[in-house]
Amino acid sequence: MSTGPGSSRPHAPRRRSLLAAVAVLALLTPAVAAVPASSAPVRPVAVVAPAAVPATPPFGPVVDAPPDYQGQTLCTPVAKVGTAKLAALLRTTYGAYSIGIARSCSQGGQSEHKEGRALDWMVSYKGAATRVKAQAFLSWLLAPDASGNQAAMARRLGVMYIGWNNRFWAGYDIASGWTDLKGCSTTPAMAASSYDTYCHRNHVHISLSWDGASALTSFWTGVPLAGSCQAPWSSSGSPAGPGTDLVPVTPVRVLDTKRGSGLAAPCRLAGPERWNPAHHDVVVQVAGTGEVPAGGVSAVAVRVTAYRTSAPTPTVSARATATSAYVPVVTSLSGTSYSSTTVVPVAADGTIRLAVDRGSADLLVDLVGWVPLLVPPTPTPALATSSGTTHLTRTTLVYDGSAVPLAPHETRTVPLAGVGPVPASGLTGLALTLATDASPTVDFVGVLTPSLRTYVGSVRSSTAGVRTSALVTPTANGDVVLRNTGASPVVVHLYLHAWFSDVAAADGGATMRMLAAPVRAVDSLKGLGLAGAVTTSTSRIVPLTGTGRAPLGARGALLSVSALGGTTDGILVIGSSSAVSAVSLVRGQWAHEVVWLPLTSTGMLAVKTASIGAQVRISILGYVA
């Protein structure tokens, strides 16, 4: 015998009792309305008390910008901090209902559960008590606040979208309100109970933006987040063209996304949109800024700092135009700040573009040098030029701090004029590697300009071993300023790779030829130059000169080097006529540096690391004649 909702037989005795009671009441009570004789009696409905809403902190009139759609691209099935906080908020407010967050990478299709930024709150629409709780929460979530901000709490929590009882709500399209969920409200067959999970009738599904999943939104921090940066829909034209020698300059900040410097308003650098990957590039004007002229600029050297990143290990890259190849600059290993330096071609309108491959981030960009256009531009300039302002050197240790570690919070000026290959006068800048030995704690060590206002390079020391970072610093007198902001003494070393002079002279100086676009010479992931990951600590040899690369006879190269750490941390060493500790490897993570490297007459490059399983990418940015 069926006892489900569609069965009336078990309730026949109760129906007769109700009909008798209605007949008696009809005789005793004056009629107030005509009731059709065929009307069926109504069953008593249990009264459900109104549900509570989450405790809400006091907020001001400004609210977080609506999130973008950020679909799942990774598989990191561990609950992110913001998702866990939201689950705890639901349990605190409504009771210990089951809440599912993580989902196996092999289960089903695309889902933010696989990134730990979606949850299923198992409250059913078909249960009166659970329905009231779900509706109370959703009403609180999507209501305007006292300042009229639509869906205020959803925006403060970083809610990207919701699925509940056949309907769908998108935080990136608030104006559309609730819409149909996958045909659940329009397809009669989907009314069957077998579709309750598919149509989200037995749970509320909430997917969070990366900012929401990382608890960076104002519900948790009290500070509203700006919207994503929006690049022009059209391209900024073509790259300006090939260039010559790098000219170091007094650093100037050309971008601060959090404060809106260099922009019309503050914004967050966000991952690509599936319908227009270049839309979220941030476009930065570099020509005509500081000591860089308004015209005749081929490329710029910039130090890029990423912080308050949301997704795991995002990479920030730079390029000239919306269709140019990216130059990877920095991969952030956590939400704290990470910096690196690169040299990137400039678009014809004097701009560069920066992008992040996932999640969102705030950026600082400091301009530290520029490259004049090659006039007249020629595809392959003659290699006979011996006078220029670029002076490549064999890797030389010019400062060894082993005897006197840099103390916590110490600022130290290191004079390098006349040390090793560095001349006593005529300097404009130095290309250095900053290296730190293993330290008791992870500390931030940086190189400052003489004014002590701007970091031109930095490294986070490690408790496990040596860490390195490449930098370009302007200096006229050869002084380099070190600062340790950490809690432990750190042993610091400086290695010289190139120095730049104020005038071209036939004194060993040469002319750099900056390419209009980077040329990929090595990509072990694709078998270009190196066939696959590192399997031994023995050096592997790659040609850097030849057809489609730097020309035969080039004396040196400016390289963008990226490496994915293998099974252990370590150092990627590259060399030709001189070896350079190019990249500090972190197990399973990408790192990027720019390297000035003198070449042998054969133009061959040796690549070596003890981090087995590491992958390597190398692009040629320019070469020295």
C-alpha positions in Angstrom: 0.0 0.0 0.0 1.3 3.3 -1.0 1.7 6.0 1.7 3.4 8.6 -0.4 2.2 12.2 -1.1 -0.1 11.0 -3.9 -2.0 8.4 -1.9 -5.4 9.3 -0.3 -6.5 5.9 0.9 -4.8 5.9 4.4 -6.4 9.3 5.1 -10.2 8.3 4.4 -11.3 8.1 8.1 -9.7 11.5 8.8 -11.6 12.9 5.8 -15.0 11.7 7.1 -14.3 13.3 10.5 -13.3 16.6 8.9 -16.5 16.6 6.7 -18.7 16.1 9.8 -17.0 18.9 11.6 -17.4 21.2 8.7 -21.1 20.4 8.5 -21.6 21.3 12.2 -19.7 24.6 11.8 -21.8 25.5 8.8 -24.9 25.3 10.9 -23.5 27.4 13.7 -21.6 30.0 11.8 -23.1 32.7 9.5 -22.1 32.3 5.9 -19.5 34.8 4.6 -18.8 33.3 1.2 -20.1 30.8 -1.1 -18.2 27.6 -1.1 -18.5 25.2 -4.1 -20.0 21.9 -3.2 -17.1 20.1 -4.8 -14.4 21.8 -2.7 -12.0 19.3 -1.1 -11.1 19.9 2.5 -7.7 21.4 3.2 -5.3 19.5 5.4 -3.9 21.4 8.3 -0.4 22.9 7.6 2.2 22.9 10.3 3.3 26.4 11.3 7.1 26.8 10.8 8.7 29.6 12.8 10.6 32.2 10.7 14.3 31.3 10.4 17.1 33.4 11.6 19.7 35.2 9.4 23.4 35.2 9.8 25.0 37.6 12.2 26.1 40.6 10.1 29.0 42.9 10.9 28.4 46.6 10.5 29.4 47.8 7.1 29.7 51.2 5.4 28.0 52.3 2.1 30.7 50.9 -0.2 30.3 47.2 -1.2 32.5 44.8 -3.2 32.2 44.9 -6.9 30.2 42.0 -8.4 32.5 39.1 -9.2 33.4 37.9 -12.7 32.6 34.4 -13.9 35.7 32.3 -13.0 35.0 28.7 -14.0 37.0 25.8 -12.7 40.4 25.4 -14.4 42.5 23.7 -11.7 42.0 20.6 -9.6 42.8 21.5 -6.0 40.0 19.7 -4.1 40.7 21.1 -0.6 38.2 23.5 1.0 39.5 27.0 0.6 39.5 29.3 3.7 36.5 31.4 2.5 34.5 28.4 1.6 35.1 26.8 5.0 34.2 30.1 6.7 30.9 30.3 4.8 30.1 26.7 5.8 30.8 27.5 9.4 28.5 30.5 9.2 25.6 28.4 7.8 26.1 25.8 10.6 26.2 28.4 13.3 23.1 30.0 12.0 20.9 27.1 11.0 22.3 23.9 12.6 24.6 21.0 11.8 23.3 20.2 8.3 25.7 18.3 6.0 27.7 20.6 3.8 29.8 19.2 0.9 32.8 21.1 -0.4 35.6 19.1 -2.0 35.0 16.8 -5.0 37.3 14.3 -6.6 39.0 15.4 -9.8 37.7 12.3 -11.6 34.1 12.9 -10.7 31.8 14.6 -13.3 32.7 17.6 -15.4 33.6 21.2 -14.7 32.9 22.1 -11.0 34.2 24.7 -8.6 33.9 21.8 -6.0 37.2 20.6 -7.5 38.8 23.8 -6.5 37.4 23.9 -3.0 35.4 27.0 -3.7 31.8 25.6 -3.9 29.6 24.1 -1.3 26.3 22.1 -1.3 24.2 22.9 1.8 22.0 19.9 2.2 18.7 21.5 3.0 15.7 20.3 1.0 13.0 22.4 -0.6 10.5 19.7 0.1 10.9 19.9 3.8 9.0 22.8 5.4 11.6 23.6 8.1 14.6 23.3 5.8 12.9 25.3 3.0 12.2 28.2 5.4 15.9 28.2 6.5 17.1 28.2 2.9 14.8 30.9 1.9 15.7 33.1 4.9 19.4 32.8 4.1 18.9 33.5 0.4 16.7 36.5 1.1 19.4 37.8 3.4 22.1 37.1 0.9 20.4 38.8 -2.1 18.6 41.7 -0.4 19.8 45.3 -1.0 21.6 46.9 2.0 20.7 50.2 3.6 22.6 52.1 0.9 20.7 50.4 -1.9 23.5 48.1 -3.0 21.9 45.1 -4.8 22.7 41.6 -3.4 24.9 43.2 -0.8 25.8 40.2 1.3 26.3 38.0 -1.8 28.9 40.5 -3.1 30.5 40.8 0.4 30.9 37.0 0.4 32.1 36.8 -3.2 29.1 34.6 -4.3 29.6 33.8 -8.0 26.4 31.9 -8.5 23.7 29.9 -6.7 21.5 26.9 -7.7 18.3 26.2 -5.7 15.0 24.6 -6.4 15.1 24.6 -10.3 16.5 28.1 -10.4 19.9 29.8 -11.0 21.2 33.2 -9.8 24.4 34.7 -11.1 26.5 37.2 -9.1 28.1 38.3 -12.4 24.6 39.1 -13.9 22.6 40.5 -10.9 20.1 42.3 -13.2 18.8 39.0 -14.5 17.7 37.8 -11.1 16.6 34.2 -10.8 16.5 32.2 -14.0 15.9 28.6 -15.1 18.4 26.1 -13.9 19.3 23.7 -16.8 15.7 23.3 -17.9 14.5 22.1 -14.5 11.6 24.6 -14.4 10.6 24.1 -18.0 10.9 20.4 -18.6 8.0 18.4 -17.1 10.0 15.2 -16.8 12.5 16.9 -14.5 9.8 17.3 -11.9 10.5 13.7 -10.9 12.2 13.1 -7.6 15.1 11.4 -9.5 16.1 14.9 -10.6 16.2 16.4 -7.1 20.0 16.6 -7.0 20.4 17.7 -10.6 17.9 20.5 -10.1 19.2 21.4 -6.6 15.9 20.7 -4.9 17.6 18.8 -2.1 20.4 21.3 -1.5 21.6 24.8 -2.1 24.6 25.0 -4.3 26.9 28.1 -3.9 30.0 28.7 -6.0 32.4 31.5 -4.8 34.7 33.7 -6.8 38.4 33.1 -6.0 38.4 36.3 -3.9 35.4 34.9 -1.9 37.0 31.5 -1.6 40.2 33.1 -0.3 38.2 35.2 2.3 39.5 38.4 0.8 36.1 40.0 0.4 34.7 42.5 2.8 32.4 40.2 4.8 35.6 38.8 6.3 38.1 41.7 6.0 35.8 44.7 6.3 37.5 46.2 3.2 35.5 46.1 -0.1 37.3 44.8 -3.2 37.4 46.8 -6.4 36.2 45.3 -9.6 38.4 43.6 -12.2 40.6 45.7 -14.5 39.1 46.1 -17.9 41.4 46.5 -20.9 40.2 48.2 -24.1 38.4 45.8 -26.4 40.6 46.8 -29.3 44.3 46.0 -29.6 46.8 48.8 -29.0 48.4 48.1 -32.4 51.7 46.5 -33.0 54.9 46.4 -31.0 57.1 49.5 -31.3 60.0 47.5 -32.9 63.5 46.3 -32.1 65.7 48.3 -29.8 69.2 48.8 -28.6 70.8 49.1 -25.2 69.1 49.2 -21.9 69.1 52.5 -20.1 68.6 52.2 -16.3 66.5 55.0 -14.8 65.5 56.3 -11.4 62.6 53.9 -10.6 59.1 55.3 -10.9 55.9 53.6 -10.0 53.6 53.3 -13.1 50.9 51.1 -11.6 49.3 50.4 -8.3 46.0 48.6 -8.8 44.8 48.9 -5.2 45.2 52.7 -5.1 44.3 53.3 -8.8 47.7 54.8 -9.7 48.2 54.7 -13.4 44.5 53.8 -13.9 41.2 55.6 -14.1 40.2 53.9 -10.8 41.3 51.1 -8.5 40.8 47.6 -9.8 41.9 44.0 -9.3 43.8 42.1 -12.0 41.6 39.1 -12.8 42.0 35.9 -14.8 41.0 35.7 -18.4 37.4 35.6 -19.6 36.6 32.6 -21.7 34.9 34.9 -24.4 37.8 37.4 -24.5 41.0 36.4 -22.8 42.6 39.8 -23.3 39.7 41.8 -21.7 41.2 41.6 -18.2 44.7 42.7 -19.2 45.7 45.9 -17.4 47.2 48.4 -19.8 50.0 50.6 -18.4 51.4 53.7 -19.9 55.2 53.6 -19.7 56.5 56.0 -22.4 56.6 59.5 -21.2 56.8 58.5 -17.6 59.6 59.6 -15.3 62.9 59.6 -17.2 61.5 57.5 -20.1 60.8 59.7 -23.2 57.4 59.9 -24.7 58.6 58.4 -28.0 61.2 56.2 -29.4 60.8 53.4 -26.8 61.3 49.8 -27.9 61.0 48.1 -24.5 61.1 48.7 -20.8 62.5 47.0 -17.7 59.9 46.7 -15.0 59.8 45.2 -11.5 56.4 43.6 -10.9 55.0 42.8 -7.5 51.9 40.7 -7.0 50.1 40.5 -3.7 46.7 39.6 -2.2 46.5 36.9 -4.8 43.5 34.6 -4.5 44.0 31.4 -6.6 46.8 29.0 -6.0 50.2 30.0 -7.5 49.0 32.5 -10.2 51.5 33.7 -12.7 51.6 37.4 -13.8 52.9 37.9 -17.4 53.6 41.0 -19.5 53.4 41.7 -23.2 53.2 44.6 -25.7 49.8 44.1 -27.3 46.7 42.0 -27.0 48.1 39.5 -29.6 51.8 39.5 -28.5 53.4 36.6 -26.7 53.5 36.8 -23.0 56.7 37.1 -21.0 56.1 35.4 -17.6 57.3 37.7 -14.8 56.3 36.4 -11.3 54.4 33.4 -9.8 53.0 34.1 -6.4 53.3 31.2 -4.0 51.0 32.7 -1.4 48.9 35.8 -0.7 52.0 37.7 0.5 54.0 39.8 -2.0 56.3 38.3 -4.6 58.3 40.3 -7.1 60.5 39.8 -10.2 62.0 41.9 -12.9 61.6 41.5 -16.7 62.3 43.4 -19.9 59.2 43.5 -22.1 58.5 45.0 -25.5 56.4 48.2 -25.7 53.4 48.8 -28.0 53.5 51.5 -30.6 51.3 53.7 -28.3 53.9 53.5 -25.5 52.0 50.9 -23.3 52.5 47.4 -22.0 49.9 45.0 -20.8 49.9 42.7 -17.8 47.7 39.7 -17.1 47.2 36.9 -14.5 46.4 33.4 -15.5 43.9 32.6 -12.7 42.1 34.2 -9.8 42.7 37.8 -8.9 45.6 39.9 -7.7 46.8 43.4 -6.8 49.9 44.6 -8.7 52.6 47.2 -8.2 54.8 48.0 -11.3 58.0 50.0 -11.0 59.7 51.2 -14.2 63.5 50.6 -13.8 64.8 51.0 -17.3 64.0 51.5 -21.0 65.4 50.5 -24.4 65.6 53.1 -27.3 64.2 52.1 -30.6 66.7 50.9 -33.2 66.9 53.5 -35.9 66.6 52.7 -38.7 65.1 49.3 -37.7 66.7 46.4 -39.5 65.7 42.7 -39.1 69.3 41.6 -38.3 71.7 44.4 -37.5 75.4 43.9 -38.2 77.4 42.1 -35.5 80.6 44.1 -36.0 79.6 46.8 -33.5 82.1 46.9 -30.7 81.2 50.1 -29.0 78.1 50.4 -26.9 76.8 50.9 -23.4 76.1 47.3 -22.4 79.0 45.5 -20.8 78.4 41.8 -20.2 80.8 40.0 -17.8 81.4 36.6 -16.6 79.5 35.9 -13.4 81.5 37.7 -10.7 81.0 37.7 -7.0 81.2 41.4 -6.1 80.0 41.2 -2.5 80.3 38.4 0.0 78.4 39.0 3.2 79.4 35.7 4.9 81.6 37.4 7.5 79.0 40.0 8.5 75.4 38.8 8.0 72.8 41.4 7.4 71.1 41.9 10.8 67.3 42.0 11.3 65.9 45.4 10.1 69.4 46.5 9.0 70.0 48.8 6.0 73.5 48.5 4.6 75.2 50.4 1.8 77.6 48.3 -0.3 80.1 50.2 -2.5 80.7 48.4 -5.7 82.6 51.0 -7.8 86.0 49.6 -8.7 85.1 46.1 -7.5 85.9 43.4 -10.0 84.8 44.4 -13.5 82.7 47.4 -12.1 84.4 50.7 -13.2 85.1 53.5 -10.8 83.1 56.0 -12.8 80.8 56.2 -15.9 78.2 53.9 -14.5 74.5 54.1 -15.0 73.4 50.8 -13.6 74.2 47.2 -12.8 72.6 43.8 -13.6 73.0 41.7 -10.5 71.8 38.5 -8.8 70.9 38.9 -5.1 71.5 35.6 -3.3 70.8 34.6 0.3 72.1 31.6 2.2 69.8 29.4 4.3 68.5 31.4 7.3 66.7 30.5 10.6 63.5 32.1 9.4 62.0 33.1 6.0 63.0 36.8 5.7 62.5 39.5 3.1 65.8 41.0 1.8 65.7 43.7 -0.8 67.9 46.0 -2.8 66.8 49.7 -2.6 67.6 52.7 -4.7 70.0 55.2 -3.0 67.0 57.4 -2.1 65.7 54.4 0.0 62.3 54.9 -1.6 61.9 51.9 -4.0 62.9 48.3 -4.0 64.5 47.3 -7.3 64.9 43.7 -6.3 64.1 41.3 -3.5 64.3 37.7 -2.4 62.6 35.7 0.4 65.3 33.7 2.2 64.7 30.0 2.8 65.4 27.8 5.8 66.4 25.0 3.4 69.0 26.6 1.2 70.1 29.3 -1.2 67.6 31.6 -2.8 68.3 34.0 -5.7 66.7 36.8 -7.6 67.9 38.9 -10.6 67.6 42.6 -10.7 68.6 45.8 -12.5 69.5 48.7 -10.3 70.4 52.3 -11.4 73.5 53.6 -9.8 76.0 56.4 -10.8 78.5 55.9 -8.0 78.3 52.1 -7.7 76.5 52.0 -4.3 73.9 49.3 -3.7 71.7 49.5 -0.7 70.6 46.2 1.1 67.8 45.9 3.6 66.7 43.0 5.8 63.1 43.4 7.0 63.0 40.0 8.7 63.6 38.6 12.2 66.9 36.8 11.6 70.3 37.6 10.3 70.8 36.7 6.7 74.0 36.1 4.7 73.8 38.0 1.5 75.8 37.8 -1.8 75.8 39.9 -4.9 76.8 38.6 -8.3 77.5 40.8 -11.3 76.4 39.9 -14.8 76.5 43.2 -16.6 77.1 46.9 -16.1 75.8 49.8 -18.1 77.7 53.0 -19.0 76.6 56.5 -19.7 78.2 56.7 -23.1 79.1 54.3 -25.9 82.8 53.6 -26.0 85.1 51.1 -27.6 86.2 49.8 -24.2 84.7 46.4 -24.3 81.1 47.7 -24.4 78.7 46.3 -26.9 75.3 47.1 -28.3 72.2 45.2 -27.2 69.7 44.4 -29.9 66.3 44.1 -28.3 63.8 42.0 -30.2 60.4 43.3 -31.1 58.9 40.1 -29.7 60.5 37.3 -27.5 61.6 34.1 -29.3 61.1 30.8 -27.5 64.3 28.8 -27.7 63.6 26.1 -25.1 60.4 24.5 -23.9 61.0 21.1 -22.3 57.2 20.6 -21.9 56.8 20.7 -25.7 60.2 19.0 -26.5 61.6 22.3 -27.9 65.4 22.3 -27.3 65.1 19.9 -24.4 63.2 16.7 -24.7 61.1 16.5 -21.5 61.8 17.0 -17.8 65.1 16.9 -16.1 66.1 13.3 -15.4 69.7 13.8 -14.2 71.8 16.5 -12.7 74.1 16.3 -15.8 74.2 19.4 -18.0 72.0 19.4 -21.1 73.1 21.4 -24.1 70.9 23.7 -26.2 71.8 26.0 -29.2 70.8 29.6 -28.6 72.0 31.0 -32.0 70.9 30.1 -35.5 67.9 30.3 -37.7 64.9 31.9 -35.8 67.0 32.6 -32.7 69.9 35.0 -31.9 72.2 35.3 -34.9 75.4 33.3 -35.2 78.3 35.1 -33.6 76.3 36.9 -30.9 78.4 37.6 -27.9 75.7 37.4 -25.3 71.9 37.1 -24.8 69.2 38.6 -22.6 67.0 35.7 -21.7 63.7 35.2 -19.9 64.0 31.9 -18.0 61.1 30.1 -16.4 61.4 26.8 -14.5 59.0 24.4 -12.8 60.5 22.9 -9.7 60.8 19.1 -9.7 60.8 16.7 -6.8 63.0 18.9 -4.6 63.8 22.6 -4.2 67.0 23.7 -5.9 68.7 26.1 -8.3 68.5 26.1 -12.1 72.0 26.9 -13.5 72.5 28.0 -17.1 75.8 28.8 -18.7 77.8 29.3 -21.8 81.0 31.2 -21.4 79.9 31.7 -17.8 77.5 30.0 -15.4 74.6 31.8 -13.8 72.4 30.6 -10.9 69.3 31.6 -12.9 66.2 30.5 -11.0 65.5 29.4 -7.5 63.3 26.3 -7.8 60.4 25.5 -5.4 59.1 22.0 -5.7 56.2 21.8 -8.1 56.0 25.6 -8.6 57.0 28.0 -11.5 59.6 30.7 -11.0 60.9 33.3 -13.5 63.9 35.5 -13.9 65.7 37.6 -16.6 69.3 36.7 -17.2 72.2 38.5 -19.0 74.4 35.7 -20.3 77.7 35.9 -22.2 77.9 33.3 -25.0 80.7 31.3 -26.4 81.5 31.5 -30.1 79.3 28.4 -30.7 76.3 30.0 -29.1 75.6 26.8 -27.1 73.8 26.9 -23.7 74.2 24.4 -20.8 71.2 23.8 -18.5 71.6 22.0 -15.2 69.7 21.4 -12.0 69.6 18.7 -9.3 65.8 19.2 -9.0 64.8 16.0 -10.9 61.6 16.4 -12.8 62.0 20.1 -13.4 60.7 21.7 -16.6 62.4 24.6 -18.3 61.3 27.4 -20.7 63.7 30.0 -22.1 62.9 32.9 -24.4 65.4 35.2 -26.1 64.5 38.8 -25.5 67.6 40.3 -27.1 71.2 39.7 -27.9 74.6 41.5 -27.7 76.5 42.1 -30.9 
